[in-house]
C-alpha cells in the first residue's frame, strides 16, 4: 500500500469515527446521578424527582444502570436516573431541544423550575445552561414519532372539504368567513390573561377548529350540505368531524376526564403492562366529545393531552403531559388540581351564561375509573348533585341508557347504580354536573370494557345517548 493511500484511508476512518462519536446519542448522553441514602428506594427517588412511574422510564432506568430488577439501592453507589441533562441555548427550551413541541417545552420548563424550588437541583437552568428532561418526555422526539401538535402561532388550521363527484350545473361555493368557527378546545380570553408572558411563548397550544361547507349541487339534493370540522386534539385519524345535524347547536358541555398530568389515578400492575385510570378515562372522554360535536354541540375539554388523541391501541401508553384547558400544567396535589379544573369550568360557564346560554343547556361531565377488590365487578355507575333536578335527571337517563344497551348487546343484567354524593367537584361546579365511574380497573372482566377500543367507543356512544336523552 502506498503512503498516499494509507493516509487517505486513515483520514477516512478518522472522519467516520468522529461522525459516529458526534451523532451517537447514547455515547453523548449525560444523566442526573444520585447517591442514595439509607432507606432510599428506586420508587421513592422517582417520586422525589417527579419521574412518572411508567414502563418507559422503568425500562430505561434498568438499561442505563445495568440492572434487571428494581432492587434495593446500595448506599455509596452512584445511580443514573432517567433524567437527561441537555444544553440550554439561552433562548428557550423549545429552541434548545430539537423537534420538541411548544406544549412539551412548557412542561419541561415547569418541571425544571419546580425541581429548583424544591432544591432538587442546585442552579436554575437559565443560569447553568443545563435543562433536565425526563426520559419519557424526551424519547418520542428523538424517535421522530409523528405527534399531534395542536399549536400554531397563526392560530389557524387548514380547511378540509369533502366533495362529491362532479355534477352538471354544480354551483361553485367559496367558503365564507362564516364558515370559520371558534375553537371548542380553548378557554376564553379572561382565563388566558392570567398566563405569564413566558408561558405564552412556550405554550401556544390551541389550534382553531375549522368548518367547511360543500354544496352537493344535484337537482334532488339542492339543499343538502356536507360540513366538516378539523379538531386536531382528537389526533390525525379522528380530527375530521362530519357534522350530522344541529340538534345540539345550543348545548354546551364541559368534559372532565379524571386525574392526569403527574397523577395517573388508580392503576393496575399486570405482568407486562400497567393500566392507568387517566389514560382510559381520557380516551372515552374524547370519543364522547367527538360524538357530541357531530350534532353541533359546543364542547370544552377541561383536561387535554396535546399529542395522544383518540387511540385504538389496547394498552394505552402512560404519559404525564395532560394539562388544564387554561394552558397550565395539572398539579399533583389533589385538592389543588380539582380546584384548577373546577375553576376553569366555572369561568367558562359564567362566560357562556353571560353570552345568553341558559343554565339548562350547560352540563359538566366527569369521567373516572374505579378501583376495588380484584374479584368485584362494577358496572358503570353515576353520581348526581344534591338538590339539582337536571343533574339527577341526566344521571337517571344515563342509567336507563346503559341498562337498555346491555340488554340489547350482552343479554346480562346491568347493575350500575345512581346516587347523590357530596364530592368536591359536585359541591363546587356551577353548571349541572354528573360524575361516573366506568368500572373496576382491578377486575379482569371490567378491564375488557376499557382495553378494547371498540368497547370504549360503545361506552362513549351509550353515554351520549343517556346525556341527550335518546
N, C-alpha and C positions, 0 to 999 in steps of 0.2 A: 504494500500500500504506500503510495507516495505521501510525502509530508503534507501536501496541499489537501489531498482527500481526507487524511486523518484529522487535520484541523477543521475541515468543513463538517465532518461527521460529529466531531467533538462539540463544535459550536451548536449544531442542530440538536444534539442530545441535551445540551445545557439549556437551550431555549425551551424545549419540551418540558424539561424538569421544572424550570421556573414557572411556566404556564400552569402546570399541574399544581404546583405549590400555591399559586395565586388563586386558582379557580376551584380548588377542592375545599369546600366549606367545612368539611369535618376536621380538616387539619388546622384551619384558622379559627375554629370556634372557641370562644372563651366563655366559661360558665361561672356563675356565682358559686363560691366554695365555702362550706361551713365546717366547723369542727364542733361536733355535738358535745353537750354537757351531760352529766349524769342524769338519767331519766328521760333524755330526749329519744323520740322515736320518729320514724320517717313521716308518719301521718301528722304528728304534731309540728314537724318542720314545714310540711306542706301547708298546714293551716296558718302557721306563723308568717309565712312568706306569701300567703294568698294564692297558692297554686291549686288550681282545680284538680280534684281527685278523679281523674278520668283515665281511661286505658292508654291514651296517647302519652300523657305526662308520666304515668307509672312505667310504661314500657321504656320510654326514653331514659328515665332515671336509672332503670336496671342496666340499660345498654352503656351509658356513659360511666357507670361505676363498676361494671363488670360483675353484677350480682344477679342471681336468679330469683331471689325472693326478697320481700321487704323485711329483712331480718333486723334484729335489734342492732342499733348503731354502736360502734366501738368508740369509746372516748379516746381522744388523742389522735384519731384518724380523720383525715380530710375527706369530705364527700362533696361531689358536684350535685347541685340542684338543677332541675330542668328549667333554668333561667339563663338566657343568653345575655351577654354583655356586648352591645353593638355601639359603634361610634356615632356620636351626635354631631351633625354638621353645623350646629349653632343657629339654624334657621327654624326648623320644625321637625317633629318626628316623622311626619308624612314624607318629607324630602330626604330623611336620613335612612329610612328602611325601604328598599326597592319593592315596588308592587303593592305596598300596603294601602288599604283603603283609608279614607279620612275617618270613618267611624272607628276602625280598629286603632288608628293612630291616636284618637282621642282617648280610647280605653287604655292604651299604653301610657299616655301622659298622666291620666288619673292614677294609674297603678304606681308609677314612679313617685308621684307626689305623696301618695298615701304611705308608701314604704319609708320615704324620707321623714315624714311627720311622725311615724311610729318608730323611728330610729332603727329601722332595719337596714338602711344604707346610710353611710356617713355624710355623703355630699349629694346635693340635688343634681340631676342630670345636666342641667344648664350650666353648672359650674365645672364639673369634672369631664363634661362632654362624653358621658357614657350612659346609654339607655339600657335599662333592663327590660326584657320581654320574656314572658313565659313561653315555653316551647310550643304548646298547642296553639298559641296566638300567632307565632312566627312561622310555624311549619307549613300552613296552607299556601302562603305567599311564595315560599321557596320552591314548592312543588308546582307552582304556577297553575293551581287549580282555578278554574273559572268561577269567580264568585259573583253573586248578585250585588252590585253596588248601587244602591238607590240614591246616591248623592251626585248632583251635577250643579256646578256653580251657576249655570244659567237658569236653574230651577225649571227646566223644560224637559219633556220627553218626546220621543218620536210618536207620530200618529200612525196607527195601523188601520187600514181599511180593508174589509172583506168585500171582494167584488164578485158578482155573479158573471156568468158567461155573457158576452156582448149580445145585446138585443137591438132590434130595429127601433129607431126613434128614441133610443135611450138618452135621457137628459143627463148632461154632464153637470155634476154637482161639485162645487168647490167648498171645502169645509169653511164655515164662517167662524168668527170669533166666539160665537155662542156654543160652538162645539167643544170648546175647552172647558173642563170642569175643575173645580177646586180640588186639591189633593185631599183624599179622605184619610190619609195616614200622616197628617201633620197637625200640630197643636196650633191654636190661634196666636196671633201676634202678642197678646198680653202675656202669654207664657214665654214666648221666645225672647222677650225683652230682658228676662232675668238671666239669660245665658251670657257669660262673660265674652269679651272680645276674643280671647284666646280659644275659648270653647267653640265659638263660631268658626274660627279659622280651621280647627281640627275636626269639626263635627257637623259639616253641612250635609245632613243625612236624609233629606227628604226629596224625592223626585215627584213632580206633579203627575197625577194620573191624567191621562188624556182620553178624549172621547171623539169618535168619528162617526159620521152618518153616511151611508151609501144608499142612494135611490136605486132600487132594482129595475125600475123603468118599464116593466112589462105591462101590457094593457090591463091584464087581470090582476096585477099587483101594483097598480099605480100609486096606492097609498102606503105600500109596505116599505119599511125601512129596516136596516140592519145596523145596529150600533155596537161598538166595542169600546172597552176601556183598557188601558195598559197600566197595570199597577205592579211595579217591579218588586214590591215587598213579598209577593207570592212566589217569586222565583221564575226562572226563564221558561219552565214548562207550563206554568199556570198563570203567568202575568196577564195574558189576554183574556178579558172577561166579556162574554157576549151578553148584552142587556136583553133580557127576555120580555120584560114588561115594566110598567111603572107602578105596580101595586103597592110598593113600599116607598114611594117617592118622598113622602112627608115624614118618614120614620127615621129616627136617629138611634144608633146602637153603640154602646161603649163596651168593647170586648176585652176582658182582662184575663189572660192566662196566668196560672199560678206560679209563684216564685220566679226564678230567672236570675241572670247575672251571676253573682257569687253564690247564690243559694239554689241548688238543683232541686230542692224539695225532697220528697220522700224517694228512696232509692231501693232497688233490688239488685243484689250481688249474685249473679249467676256464675257458672263455671267459666264461661267465655265472654260474657257480656254484662255490662252494668246498665240497668234501666233507670232513667231519671224522670221524675214527675214533670219537670218544666218542659222537657223536650216533647213529650207526647201530648201534654195539655196544649202546648203552643200549636202543634200541628193540627189538632182538632179545631182549635180556635180560628186558625187561618182558613180552614175549609168552610167553617160556618160563616166567616166574614165574606168569603167569596160567594157563597150561596145567597146571602142577603143582598150583596151588591148586584147580583144578576137581576134582582127585582127592583133596582134603582134606590135601595136604601143608602143612607149616609152612615158609614161605619168608621169608627175610630178604634184602632188597635192600641190600647194603652201600654201594653208590653210589646216590644218589637225586637226582632233579631235581624240585623242588616243583611245577612247572607244565607240564612237557612232556607227560607221559603217553604212551600209545601213539599214534603218529601215522601217518596213511595218506598223507601227502604224499610226493612223490618226492624233493624236495630238502628235507632237514630243516634248519630254521633253527639257526644256531650261537648258543650262549649259553655262559655260564660259571658258572651258578648251581648246578651239581651239588655235592653235599656228601656227607660221610660219614654213615652211619646214626647216628653218635653226636650229630649236630647241628652238628659243627664243619665249617667250610669246608675243602675239599680244598686242600692246599698245592701250590705249583709244583714244589718240589724233588722229583724222582722218588723218591729213596730214602725221604724222609720221608713222601711220600704213600702209598707201598706199605706203609710201617710203620703208617700210620693205618688203612688198610683191613684189613691183616693182623691188627693188634691187636684191632680191632673184631670180626673173625670169630672169633678165638681166645677172646675174652671170652664171646661168645655160645655158642661150642662148650662151654666149661667150664661155663657156666650150665646148658645143656641136658643135659650129661653128669651133672652133679650132680643134676639132676631125674630121672635114670633113662634118658635116651635113649642107646641103645647106639652105640658108635663106628661100627658097620657101617651104621647108619641115618642118619648125618650125612655130607653131601657138600658140598664147596665147588666152585663152577664159575666159572672166569674166562673172559670172552668179549672178544676183541680183533679188530682188523682189521689185516692186514699191509700192508707197503709194499715193493714190489720194482720191478724194471725194468718199464717200461710194457708190453713185449711178453711178460712172463712171467705166464702164467695159473696160479693157485694154487687148487686145491680146498680145502675146509675141512680143516684138519689139527689134530692133537691132541698134547699132551704129558701125561705122567703122572709121578707121584712115584717116585723111586728106592726100590726095596725095599718098595713098597706094592702088595700084590696087588689090593686093592679099587680103587685108583686106576687101575692098569693094566687091570683087567677092564672098568671103565667106559669107558676110552678105546677099548678094542677093540670094545666094544658100540656106541659112537658111530660108529666107523669102519664097522662092518658095517651099521648102520642107514642111513648115508648111501649106502653102496655099493648097498644094496637099493633105496633110494628113487630113486637116479639111474637104475638100470636100468628101474624102473617108469615113471618120468616123462620121462626125456630120452633114454634109449637109448644114451647115450655112456658111456664108461668113466670111473669115478670114480678119481682118482689121489691122494686125500688120504692122508696118512701118519700114523702114530703113533710116538712115540719118547719116551725119558726125557730130560729136560733139567733142569739144575741152576739154575733161575731162583730169584730171591729169594723169590717167593711160594710156590714149590714146596718150598723148603727150610724155610720158617718157618711155613707154615699147618698147624695141628694136625689138623683133620679131613682125611680123604682128599680129594684135590684133582685136578681135571682142568682143563687150560688149552687154549684153542682159538683159532685164527686163522680168521676167516670168509672170507678171500680177499685179493687184492691190490688195494688201493684205486686204484692207478695203471692197472690193466688194464681196458680197455673191457668185456670180457665179464664179468669179476668184478664190475664196478660194477653191472651189471644185477641181480646177486644181492642187492645192497644197496639199490639205488634203488627198486625196485618193492615196495610194501607186501605184495603177495601172495607175493613171494619171501621177504621177511623172516618172514612168517607161516609159510610152508612150512619155512623153516630152523628156526624155533622148534619146530615140531611134530616134525620129524625128529630134532632134538636131544633132545626129550622122549622119543621112542621109544628112543633109544640109552641115555639115562640110566636109564630104568625097566626096560629090558630087554625091550621088546616085540618 
